[in-house]
């Protein structure tokens, strides 16, 4: 399931409850963002891949986008235990996205995740 957020407080609360979160900063007028929508739906519904997916419409949440220093969209950020560990701009295939997230997941040395 994809969660839509509009404030920094909502994002902080979500990150506190989820070990790994992918945040998509997007806008409805952005072509590449539209391309990402079905890919993010697939990722969010993939039971074998444990990641929380969050969408932030930058038009509805300009303060959140500004606070996250979003200058181009789609901008995807990975958060692990509430800390940003990676960021990239542009559309990705599902395979590319999964590989990117997998490279930034905590190692097996962190059993609390």
N, CA, C and O atoms as CSV, one atom per row, in Angstrom:
chain,resi,resn,atom,element,x,y,z
A,1,UNK,N,N,0.833,-1.168,0.000
A,1,UNK,CA,C,0.000,0.000,0.000
A,1,UNK,C,C,0.891,1.250,0.000
A,1,UNK,O,O,1.885,1.322,0.722
A,2,UNK,N,N,0.514,2.218,-0.818
A,2,UNK,CA,C,1.238,3.480,-0.877
A,2,UNK,C,C,0.555,4.481,0.036
A,2,UNK,O,O,-0.671,4.595,0.050
A,3,UNK,N,N,1.366,5.206,0.800
A,3,UNK,CA,C,0.867,6.212,1.725
A,3,UNK,C,C,1.192,7.584,1.145
A,3,UNK,O,O,2.315,7.813,0.696
A,4,UNK,N,N,0.227,8.498,1.151
A,4,UNK,CA,C,0.456,9.880,0.717
A,4,UNK,C,C,0.589,10.766,1.949
A,4,UNK,O,O,-0.233,10.703,2.863
A,5,UNK,N,N,1.634,11.591,1.963
A,5,UNK,CA,C,1.890,12.465,3.097
A,5,UNK,C,C,2.020,13.909,2.632
A,5,UNK,O,O,2.396,14.177,1.490
A,6,UNK,N,N,1.702,14.841,3.538
A,6,UNK,CA,C,1.760,16.250,3.160
A,6,UNK,C,C,2.531,17.126,4.146
A,6,UNK,O,O,2.620,18.336,3.939
A,7,UNK,N,N,3.086,16.553,5.207
A,7,UNK,CA,C,3.815,17.387,6.165
A,7,UNK,C,C,5.064,16.682,6.678
A,7,UNK,O,O,5.181,15.458,6.623
A,8,UNK,N,N,5.978,17.479,7.171
A,8,UNK,CA,C,7.210,16.932,7.753
A,8,UNK,C,C,6.904,16.073,8.975
A,8,UNK,O,O,7.571,15.065,9.209
A,9,UNK,N,N,5.902,16.468,9.751
A,9,UNK,CA,C,5.528,15.700,10.942
A,9,UNK,C,C,5.001,14.322,10.542
A,9,UNK,O,O,5.342,13.319,11.169
A,10,UNK,N,N,4.170,14.271,9.496
A,10,UNK,CA,C,3.656,12.977,9.011
A,10,UNK,C,C,4.798,12.102,8.513
A,10,UNK,O,O,4.827,10.901,8.778
A,11,UNK,N,N,5.739,12.705,7.792
A,11,UNK,CA,C,6.872,11.935,7.286
A,11,UNK,C,C,7.718,11.402,8.433
A,11,UNK,O,O,8.103,10.233,8.428
A,12,UNK,N,N,8.005,12.238,9.406
A,12,UNK,CA,C,8.812,11.797,10.551
A,12,UNK,C,C,8.138,10.654,11.291
A,12,UNK,O,O,8.800,9.691,11.677
A,13,UNK,N,N,6.829,10.749,11.492
A,13,UNK,CA,C,6.089,9.682,12.173
A,13,UNK,C,C,6.140,8.391,11.365
A,13,UNK,O,O,6.312,7.309,11.927
A,14,UNK,N,N,5.990,8.503,10.054
A,14,UNK,CA,C,6.024,7.309,9.204
A,14,UNK,C,C,7.415,6.668,9.234
A,14,UNK,O,O,7.541,5.450,9.354
A,15,UNK,N,N,8.438,7.484,9.125
A,15,UNK,CA,C,9.809,6.956,9.132
A,15,UNK,C,C,10.137,6.285,10.453
A,15,UNK,O,O,10.901,5.320,10.481
A,16,UNK,N,N,9.576,6.776,11.544
A,16,UNK,CA,C,9.829,6.191,12.861
A,16,UNK,C,C,9.222,4.800,12.989
A,16,UNK,O,O,9.697,3.987,13.781
A,17,UNK,N,N,8.181,4.522,12.218
A,17,UNK,CA,C,7.480,3.235,12.310
A,17,UNK,C,C,7.943,2.217,11.274
A,17,UNK,O,O,7.549,1.053,11.350
A,18,UNK,N,N,8.765,2.619,10.313
A,18,UNK,CA,C,9.145,1.729,9.218
A,18,UNK,C,C,10.657,1.695,9.063
A,18,UNK,O,O,11.304,2.739,8.985
A,19,UNK,N,N,11.213,0.498,9.018
A,19,UNK,CA,C,12.662,0.348,8.927
A,19,UNK,C,C,13.200,0.877,7.599
A,19,UNK,O,O,14.226,1.556,7.570
A,20,UNK,N,N,12.510,0.566,6.503
A,20,UNK,CA,C,12.963,0.998,5.183
A,20,UNK,C,C,11.793,1.663,4.465
A,20,UNK,O,O,10.727,1.069,4.305
A,21,UNK,N,N,12.010,2.900,4.038
A,21,UNK,CA,C,10.964,3.655,3.363
A,21,UNK,C,C,11.514,4.267,2.082
A,21,UNK,O,O,12.599,4.849,2.074
A,22,UNK,N,N,10.757,4.129,1.007
A,22,UNK,CA,C,11.049,4.808,-0.250
A,22,UNK,C,C,10.065,5.964,-0.365
A,22,UNK,O,O,8.852,5.758,-0.329
A,23,UNK,N,N,10.585,7.177,-0.504
A,23,UNK,CA,C,9.729,8.352,-0.645
A,23,UNK,C,C,9.863,8.876,-2.068
A,23,UNK,O,O,10.964,9.128,-2.557
A,24,UNK,N,N,8.709,9.035,-2.720
A,24,UNK,CA,C,8.643,9.564,-4.083
A,24,UNK,C,C,8.093,10.977,-4.024
A,24,UNK,O,O,6.931,11.177,-3.670
A,25,UNK,N,N,8.920,11.964,-4.370
A,25,UNK,CA,C,8.468,13.347,-4.481
A,25,UNK,C,C,8.080,13.551,-5.942
A,25,UNK,O,O,8.898,13.356,-6.842
A,26,UNK,N,N,6.835,13.942,-6.170
A,26,UNK,CA,C,6.271,13.957,-7.519
A,26,UNK,C,C,5.272,15.103,-7.665
A,26,UNK,O,O,4.988,15.826,-6.710
A,27,UNK,N,N,4.744,15.251,-8.886
A,27,UNK,CA,C,3.661,16.203,-9.155
A,27,UNK,C,C,2.803,15.629,-10.280
A,27,UNK,O,O,3.314,14.915,-11.142
A,28,UNK,N,N,1.505,15.934,-10.282
A,28,UNK,CA,C,0.608,15.364,-11.285
A,28,UNK,C,C,0.892,15.833,-12.707
A,28,UNK,O,O,0.487,15.162,-13.657
A,29,UNK,N,N,1.563,16.945,-12.881
A,29,UNK,CA,C,1.876,17.479,-14.202
A,29,UNK,C,C,3.196,16.944,-14.767
A,29,UNK,O,O,3.558,17.275,-15.896
A,30,UNK,N,N,3.904,16.137,-14.014
A,30,UNK,CA,C,5.231,15.626,-14.384
A,30,UNK,C,C,5.113,14.303,-15.145
A,30,UNK,O,O,4.645,13.308,-14.591
A,31,UNK,N,N,5.533,14.291,-16.401
A,31,UNK,CA,C,5.462,13.080,-17.223
A,31,UNK,C,C,6.216,11.892,-16.637
A,31,UNK,O,O,5.629,10.821,-16.487
A,32,UNK,N,N,7.508,12.045,-16.297
A,32,UNK,CA,C,8.239,10.923,-15.704
A,32,UNK,C,C,7.617,10.433,-14.393
A,32,UNK,O,O,7.706,9.251,-14.062
A,33,UNK,N,N,6.988,11.346,-13.654
A,33,UNK,CA,C,6.312,10.952,-12.408
A,33,UNK,C,C,5.144,10.016,-12.723
A,33,UNK,O,O,4.913,9.042,-12.006
A,34,UNK,N,N,4.416,10.312,-13.788
A,34,UNK,CA,C,3.298,9.465,-14.202
A,34,UNK,C,C,3.784,8.077,-14.594
A,34,UNK,O,O,3.109,7.080,-14.337
A,35,UNK,N,N,4.958,8.017,-15.216
A,35,UNK,CA,C,5.549,6.728,-15.586
A,35,UNK,C,C,5.848,5.904,-14.337
A,35,UNK,O,O,5.707,4.681,-14.350
A,36,UNK,N,N,6.260,6.567,-13.265
A,36,UNK,CA,C,6.641,5.877,-12.032
A,36,UNK,C,C,5.445,5.333,-11.252
A,36,UNK,O,O,5.604,4.387,-10.480
A,37,UNK,N,N,4.254,5.903,-11.433
A,37,UNK,CA,C,3.096,5.486,-10.633
A,37,UNK,C,C,2.831,3.979,-10.661
A,37,UNK,O,O,2.743,3.372,-9.594
A,38,UNK,N,N,2.698,3.342,-11.841
A,38,UNK,CA,C,2.433,1.893,-11.810
A,38,UNK,C,C,3.611,1.080,-11.282
A,38,UNK,O,O,3.419,0.008,-10.708
A,39,UNK,N,N,4.817,1.580,-11.474
A,39,UNK,CA,C,6.010,0.881,-10.970
A,39,UNK,C,C,6.021,0.911,-9.446
A,39,UNK,O,O,6.319,-0.095,-8.802
A,40,UNK,N,N,5.699,2.060,-8.875
A,40,UNK,CA,C,5.638,2.169,-7.416
A,40,UNK,C,C,4.491,1.341,-6.848
A,40,UNK,O,O,4.615,0.773,-5.763
A,41,UNK,N,N,3.377,1.270,-7.574
A,41,UNK,CA,C,2.266,0.401,-7.146
A,41,UNK,C,C,2.723,-1.051,-7.080
A,41,UNK,O,O,2.426,-1.757,-6.117
A,42,UNK,N,N,3.447,-1.496,-8.108
A,42,UNK,CA,C,3.959,-2.873,-8.119
A,42,UNK,C,C,4.903,-3.107,-6.950
A,42,UNK,O,O,4.823,-4.134,-6.276
A,43,UNK,N,N,5.789,-2.160,-6.713
A,43,UNK,CA,C,6.749,-2.292,-5.614
A,43,UNK,C,C,6.029,-2.371,-4.275
A,43,UNK,O,O,6.354,-3.213,-3.438
A,44,UNK,N,N,5.064,-1.503,-4.079
A,44,UNK,CA,C,4.331,-1.471,-2.811
A,44,UNK,C,C,3.532,-2.743,-2.575
A,44,UNK,O,O,3.318,-3.138,-1.429
A,45,UNK,N,N,3.092,-3.383,-3.645
A,45,UNK,CA,C,2.278,-4.594,-3.522
A,45,UNK,C,C,3.088,-5.884,-3.585
A,45,UNK,O,O,2.520,-6.973,-3.494
A,46,UNK,N,N,4.395,-5.780,-3.737
A,46,UNK,CA,C,5.259,-6.958,-3.824
A,46,UNK,C,C,5.512,-7.498,-2.418
A,46,UNK,O,O,6.296,-6.927,-1.660
A,47,UNK,N,N,4.857,-8.584,-2.079
A,47,UNK,CA,C,4.963,-9.179,-0.740
A,47,UNK,C,C,6.373,-9.673,-0.443
A,47,UNK,O,O,6.745,-9.787,0.725
A,48,UNK,N,N,7.171,-9.970,-1.473
A,48,UNK,CA,C,8.507,-10.508,-1.251
A,48,UNK,C,C,9.547,-9.415,-1.031
A,48,UNK,O,O,10.702,-9.708,-0.724
A,49,UNK,N,N,9.140,-8.156,-1.188
A,49,UNK,CA,C,10.077,-7.040,-1.072
A,49,UNK,C,C,9.582,-6.111,0.019
A,49,UNK,O,O,8.558,-5.447,-0.144
A,50,UNK,N,N,10.292,-6.061,1.118
A,50,UNK,CA,C,9.833,-5.334,2.297
A,50,UNK,C,C,10.324,-3.889,2.281
A,50,UNK,O,O,11.442,-3.593,2.702
A,51,UNK,N,N,9.468,-2.999,1.788
A,51,UNK,CA,C,9.769,-1.576,1.797
A,51,UNK,C,C,8.443,-0.816,1.862
A,51,UNK,O,O,7.472,-1.180,1.199
A,52,UNK,N,N,8.421,0.225,2.656
A,52,UNK,CA,C,7.249,1.088,2.729
A,52,UNK,C,C,7.390,2.147,1.635
A,52,UNK,O,O,8.462,2.730,1.467
A,53,UNK,N,N,6.310,2.395,0.893
A,53,UNK,CA,C,6.357,3.376,-0.195
A,53,UNK,C,C,5.474,4.571,0.174
A,53,UNK,O,O,4.300,4.425,0.514
A,54,UNK,N,N,6.079,5.752,0.094
A,54,UNK,CA,C,5.397,7.000,0.431
A,54,UNK,C,C,5.472,7.922,-0.778
A,54,UNK,O,O,6.502,8.010,-1.447
A,55,UNK,N,N,4.360,8.609,-1.048
A,55,UNK,CA,C,4.338,9.606,-2.113
A,55,UNK,C,C,4.067,10.977,-1.503
A,55,UNK,O,O,3.221,11.128,-0.622
A,56,UNK,N,N,4.809,11.974,-1.996
A,56,UNK,CA,C,4.619,13.353,-1.567
A,56,UNK,C,C,4.417,14.202,-2.815
A,56,UNK,O,O,5.342,14.390,-3.605
A,57,UNK,N,N,3.210,14.710,-2.986
A,57,UNK,CA,C,2.903,15.615,-4.091
A,57,UNK,C,C,3.479,16.976,-3.719
A,57,UNK,O,O,3.024,17.606,-2.765
A,58,UNK,N,N,4.475,17.427,-4.468
A,58,UNK,CA,C,5.161,18.662,-4.096
A,58,UNK,C,C,4.259,19.893,-4.213
A,58,UNK,O,O,4.514,20.912,-3.570
A,59,UNK,N,N,3.209,19.804,-5.028
A,59,UNK,CA,C,2.257,20.918,-5.131
A,59,UNK,C,C,1.396,21.025,-3.876
A,59,UNK,O,O,1.022,22.123,-3.466
A,60,UNK,N,N,1.082,19.878,-3.266
A,60,UNK,CA,C,0.269,19.857,-2.048
A,60,UNK,C,C,1.102,20.020,-0.784
A,60,UNK,O,O,0.570,20.355,0.274
A,61,UNK,N,N,2.407,19.786,-0.891
A,61,UNK,CA,C,3.289,19.837,0.285
A,61,UNK,C,C,4.582,20.594,-0.038
A,61,UNK,O,O,5.673,20.032,0.060
A,62,UNK,N,N,4.458,21.871,-0.423
A,62,UNK,CA,C,5.670,22.611,-0.808
A,62,UNK,C,C,6.673,22.782,0.333
A,62,UNK,O,O,7.880,22.798,0.090
A,63,UNK,N,N,6.197,22.909,1.567
A,63,UNK,CA,C,7.120,23.053,2.687
A,63,UNK,C,C,7.916,21.770,2.925
A,63,UNK,O,O,9.109,21.816,3.223
A,64,UNK,N,N,7.250,20.639,2.790
A,64,UNK,CA,C,7.935,19.350,2.944
A,64,UNK,C,C,8.960,19.167,1.828
A,64,UNK,O,O,10.087,18.742,2.083
A,65,UNK,N,N,8.575,19.486,0.598
A,65,UNK,CA,C,9.505,19.365,-0.529
A,65,UNK,C,C,10.708,20.287,-0.347
A,65,UNK,O,O,11.846,19.889,-0.592
A,66,UNK,N,N,10.452,21.501,0.079
A,66,UNK,CA,C,11.536,22.455,0.308
A,66,UNK,C,C,12.451,21.973,1.428
A,66,UNK,O,O,13.674,22.055,1.316
A,67,UNK,N,N,11.863,21.477,2.494
A,67,UNK,CA,C,12.641,20.966,3.616
A,67,UNK,C,C,13.507,19.775,3.241
A,67,UNK,O,O,14.554,19.546,3.847
A,68,UNK,N,N,13.072,19.016,2.241
A,68,UNK,CA,C,13.848,17.865,1.763
A,68,UNK,C,C,14.753,18.237,0.583
A,68,UNK,O,O,15.388,17.374,-0.022
A,69,UNK,N,N,14.800,19.536,0.269
A,69,UNK,CA,C,15.663,20.075,-0.787
A,69,UNK,C,C,15.387,19.451,-2.154
A,69,UNK,O,O,16.309,19.088,-2.884
A,70,UNK,N,N,14.099,19.335,-2.485
A,70,UNK,CA,C,13.704,18.775,-3.770
A,70,UNK,C,C,13.792,19.867,-4.825
A,70,UNK,O,O,13.128,20.898,-4.715
A,71,UNK,N,N,14.622,19.638,-5.861
A,71,UNK,CA,C,14.750,20.615,-6.936
A,71,UNK,C,C,14.349,20.047,-8.292
A,71,UNK,O,O,14.086,20.804,-9.226
A,72,UNK,N,N,14.299,18.724,-8.411
A,72,UNK,CA,C,13.859,18.054,-9.635
A,72,UNK,C,C,13.006,16.861,-9.249
A,72,UNK,O,O,13.205,16.254,-8.197
A,73,UNK,N,N,12.044,16.530,-10.120
A,73,UNK,CA,C,11.179,15.379,-9.857
A,73,UNK,C,C,11.090,14.506,-11.101
A,73,UNK,O,O,11.321,14.996,-12.206
A,74,UNK,N,N,10.762,13.235,-10.953
A,74,UNK,CA,C,10.561,12.562,-9.675
A,74,UNK,C,C,11.882,12.419,-8.923
A,74,UNK,O,O,12.915,12.084,-9.503
A,75,UNK,N,N,11.824,12.676,-7.643
A,75,UNK,CA,C,12.973,12.490,-6.771
A,75,UNK,C,C,12.621,11.374,-5.795
A,75,UNK,O,O,11.634,11.462,-5.065
A,76,UNK,N,N,13.423,10.344,-5.792
A,76,UNK,CA,C,13.210,9.191,-4.922
A,76,UNK,C,C,14.272,9.190,-3.837
A,76,UNK,O,O,15.459,9.369,-4.112
A,77,UNK,N,N,13.836,8.989,-2.604
A,77,UNK,CA,C,14.763,8.939,-1.474
A,77,UNK,C,C,14.514,7.663,-0.681
A,77,UNK,O,O,13.372,7.254,-0.473
A,78,UNK,N,N,15.594,7.051,-0.247
A,78,UNK,CA,C,15.512,5.877,0.618
A,78,UNK,C,C,15.901,6.306,2.025
A,78,UNK,O,O,16.927,6.952,2.240
A,79,UNK,N,N,15.047,5.927,2.983
A,79,UNK,CA,C,15.314,6.178,4.396
A,79,UNK,C,C,15.416,4.832,5.101
A,79,UNK,O,O,14.562,3.964,4.921
A,80,UNK,N,N,16.461,4.662,5.903
A,80,UNK,CA,C,16.642,3.465,6.718
A,80,UNK,C,C,16.694,3.928,8.170
A,80,UNK,O,O,17.533,4.746,8.549
A,81,UNK,N,N,15.780,3.389,8.972
A,81,UNK,CA,C,15.685,3.785,10.384
A,81,UNK,C,C,15.597,5.299,10.543
A,81,UNK,O,O,16.207,5.878,11.442
A,82,UNK,N,N,14.833,5.928,9.661
A,82,UNK,CA,C,14.590,7.356,9.755
A,82,UNK,C,C,15.655,8.249,9.156
A,82,UNK,O,O,15.485,9.467,9.114
A,83,UNK,N,N,16.750,7.669,8.693
A,83,UNK,CA,C,17.852,8.448,8.118
A,83,UNK,C,C,17.911,8.258,6.611
A,83,UNK,O,O,17.828,7.134,6.117
A,84,UNK,N,N,18.055,9.360,5.882
A,84,UNK,CA,C,18.191,9.255,4.438
A,84,UNK,C,C,19.532,8.616,4.097
A,84,UNK,O,O,20.578,9.049,4.581
A,85,UNK,N,N,19.492,7.572,3.252
A,85,UNK,CA,C,20.726,6.893,2.858
A,85,UNK,C,C,21.010,7.007,1.372
A,85,UNK,O,O,22.128,6.738,0.933
A,86,UNK,N,N,19.998,7.407,0.580
A,86,UNK,CA,C,20.202,7.524,-0.864
A,86,UNK,C,C,19.124,8.409,-1.468
A,86,UNK,O,O,18.028,8.554,-0.927
A,87,UNK,N,N,19.476,8.999,-2.614
A,87,UNK,CA,C,18.540,9.847,-3.333
A,87,UNK,C,C,18.878,9.782,-4.816
A,87,UNK,O,O,20.051,9.717,-5.185
A,88,UNK,N,N,17.858,9.799,-5.665
A,88,UNK,CA,C,18.089,9.847,-7.101
A,88,UNK,C,C,16.916,10.540,-7.778
A,88,UNK,O,O,15.798,10.552,-7.262
A,89,UNK,N,N,17.190,11.107,-8.926
A,89,UNK,CA,C,16.166,11.813,-9.691
A,89,UNK,C,C,15.952,11.072,-10.999
A,89,UNK,O,O,16.905,10.625,-11.638
A,90,UNK,N,N,14.687,10.946,-11.391
A,90,UNK,CA,C,14.357,10.353,-12.680
A,90,UNK,C,C,13.607,9.045,-12.547
A,90,UNK,O,O,13.624,8.394,-11.502
A,91,UNK,N,N,12.953,8.680,-13.626
A,91,UNK,CA,C,12.173,7.443,-13.668
A,91,UNK,C,C,13.096,6.234,-13.737
A,91,UNK,O,O,14.166,6.286,-14.344
A,92,UNK,N,N,12.670,5.156,-13.113
A,92,UNK,CA,C,13.416,3.896,-13.075
A,92,UNK,C,C,12.469,2.751,-13.379
A,92,UNK,O,O,11.267,2.849,-13.129
A,93,UNK,N,N,13.007,1.664,-13.918
A,93,UNK,CA,C,12.197,0.460,-14.091
A,93,UNK,C,C,12.042,-0.210,-12.727
A,93,UNK,O,O,12.757,0.127,-11.783
A,94,UNK,N,N,11.119,-1.150,-12.624
A,94,UNK,CA,C,10.929,-1.874,-11.368
A,94,UNK,C,C,12.208,-2.598,-10.967
A,94,UNK,O,O,12.587,-2.582,-9.796
A,95,UNK,N,N,12.871,-3.226,-11.918
A,95,UNK,CA,C,14.111,-3.952,-11.624
A,95,UNK,C,C,15.194,-3.005,-11.128
A,95,UNK,O,O,15.881,-3.301,-10.150
A,96,UNK,N,N,15.348,-1.865,-11.799
A,96,UNK,CA,C,16.346,-0.886,-11.366
A,96,UNK,C,C,16.041,-0.384,-9.962
A,96,UNK,O,O,16.939,-0.233,-9.134
A,97,UNK,N,N,14.776,-0.130,-9.708
A,97,UNK,CA,C,14.359,0.375,-8.405
A,97,UNK,C,C,14.633,-0.644,-7.301
A,97,UNK,O,O,15.158,-0.295,-6.244
A,98,UNK,N,N,14.277,-1.897,-7.549
A,98,UNK,CA,C,14.532,-2.948,-6.551
A,98,UNK,C,C,16.020,-3.114,-6.290
A,98,UNK,O,O,16.436,-3.264,-5.141
A,99,UNK,N,N,16.825,-3.091,-7.345
A,99,UNK,CA,C,18.274,-3.221,-7.184
A,99,UNK,C,C,18.839,-2.058,-6.375
A,99,UNK,O,O,19.698,-2.253,-5.515
A,100,UNK,N,N,18.358,-0.856,-6.650
A,100,UNK,CA,C,18.824,0.345,-5.943
A,100,UNK,C,C,18.470,0.261,-4.463
A,100,UNK,O,O,19.302,0.555,-3.604
A,101,UNK,N,N,17.254,-0.134,-4.170
A,101,UNK,CA,C,16.826,-0.262,-2.771
A,101,UNK,C,C,17.627,-1.360,-2.069
A,101,UNK,O,O,18.065,-1.183,-0.932
A,102,UNK,N,N,17.815,-2.483,-2.743
A,102,UNK,CA,C,18.546,-3.608,-2.149
A,102,UNK,C,C,19.983,-3.206,-1.783
A,102,UNK,O,O,20.516,-3.664,-0.773
A,103,UNK,N,N,20.598,-2.363,-2.591
A,103,UNK,CA,C,21.968,-1.914,-2.304
A,103,UNK,C,C,22.035,-1.047,-1.046
A,103,UNK,O,O,23.102,-0.896,-0.451
A,104,UNK,N,N,20.907,-0.484,-0.643
A,104,UNK,CA,C,20.899,0.420,0.505
A,104,UNK,C,C,20.196,-0.154,1.729
A,104,UNK,O,O,20.035,0.535,2.737
A,105,UNK,N,N,19.778,-1.410,1.645
A,105,UNK,CA,C,19.150,-2.035,2.809
A,105,UNK,C,C,20.214,-2.339,3.852
A,105,UNK,O,O,21.373,-2.585,3.518
A,106,UNK,N,N,19.814,-2.320,5.106
A,106,UNK,CA,C,20.769,-2.661,6.166
A,106,UNK,C,C,21.303,-4.079,5.974
A,106,UNK,O,O,20.598,-4.966,5.492
A,107,UNK,N,N,22.536,-4.266,6.353
A,107,UNK,CA,C,23.128,-5.601,6.230
A,107,UNK,C,C,22.568,-6.528,7.295
A,107,UNK,O,O,21.849,-6.095,8.195
A,108,UNK,N,N,22.899,-7.789,7.186
A,108,UNK,CA,C,22.446,-8.799,8.142
A,108,UNK,C,C,23.023,-8.547,9.538
A,108,UNK,O,O,22.587,-9.162,10.511
A,109,UNK,N,N,24.009,-7.637,9.637
A,109,UNK,CA,C,24.600,-7.331,10.931
A,109,UNK,C,C,23.653,-6.549,11.829
A,109,UNK,O,O,23.934,-6.360,13.013
A,110,UNK,N,N,22.537,-6.094,11.278
A,110,UNK,CA,C,21.576,-5.291,12.044
A,110,UNK,C,C,20.296,-6.101,12.246
A,110,UNK,O,O,19.310,-5.867,11.547
A,111,UNK,N,N,20.288,-7.050,13.187
A,111,UNK,CA,C,19.126,-7.919,13.361
A,111,UNK,C,C,17.874,-7.197,13.823
A,111,UNK,O,O,16.784,-7.761,13.728
A,112,UNK,N,N,17.983,-5.977,14.318
A,112,UNK,CA,C,16.789,-5.276,14.780
A,112,UNK,C,C,15.882,-4.863,13.625
A,112,UNK,O,O,14.741,-4.461,13.854
A,113,UNK,N,N,16.372,-4.957,12.386
A,113,UNK,CA,C,15.578,-4.589,11.237
A,113,UNK,C,C,14.927,-5.817,10.733
A,113,UNK,O,O,14.189,-5.765,9.749
